């Protein structure tokens, strides 16, 4: 490759990663250089997200997916980069006010937010197992720190320690699984591994064990049953704005990793009939069935456990576990419709889950006060905008039209049916009906119950921008699905 081609790739395809990498290094330096200006790291982080969105949109519109420097560039990667950046912006607008309320407005928070974002992008762009691991660990370590960022809160320290210890344990599964896959196939590159699997140039026992171990590691990151127990405790104990970013963009990045692994290790649907009797075909069939069982269990366990929660953050945390089960249906499908459904649902989920947690962060007081569901009684009288926003987010999380959650679930359910998993879709519908109780129950509390502890008029501040963007995003995705879905399908055609 000549210098001109390399320059062209760096100035176009690699631009989003270069921007995120530069700002990840620059923001801590700005923190040191600008002691008197406390706003500069905030605006530098915002600029990082905006530049990534701009450069990724340019790639999405004008260029197709390519593979260079062990990275996937353009195509689906641009779409997910935009989603991660939007999640970052929504979180950022709510961060300053929340940290000031906690008397812990330190600029190091923004540095870790940038590094977590960069880790997600590396996961998204990785074309081999080594880069995937580096991206997962960069994101995870950033979240370890952010979970315990408010060191004066025992709950935050406990959340950080629990996430670190269990995360380190899950990392061992991930690395060992990658090592076994390398031993079974002789490569860490996705495309080479997939090529060897189609020609039966692999050791099936090591491959099956390696796949299982990688799934354990990724299931932990995505909070999939039975590796979900850390999520409610960590999401509840961590600062709410950290939970906001971790439970949305972090979950989406984990499912990008799932897509990359299963796309190359599972037998494609169009080849399954011809190769179902081969060792790879049998491994694929058994693995997809196991993933389908995990998806069903995750949906049911998450929603049933959320039913009995009295703490809003904990209820939303178990709800997040359930939504991991819904998204996993797209992995079971293992086709363009399933991947597009994951993309669409991730977009809707980012808006509705971040919006819900931002409302929680505004109502919450210091020392984890005002987090009980009863504290939301009569919210519509004291803070009608917050109540209306929360109602929209709850309706979308249930999956009611005309909100984005409905369309997202519809395409995931449709993809699962087309892949031959009707029984999984029926379970998903049952799980959704269970979720109506606690989502709509919160709305009933806000509008039809008398206040136990009257709330004052809450100052929304910069978080108002996040709430408005989230509401508009949910409505656009629900009313105009063709704005995103055709693009979501197109970017995976040549993947």
Beta strands, then each sheet from edge to edge (+ up, - down):
strand 1: 66-68
strand 2: 71-73
sheet 1: 1+ 2-
end
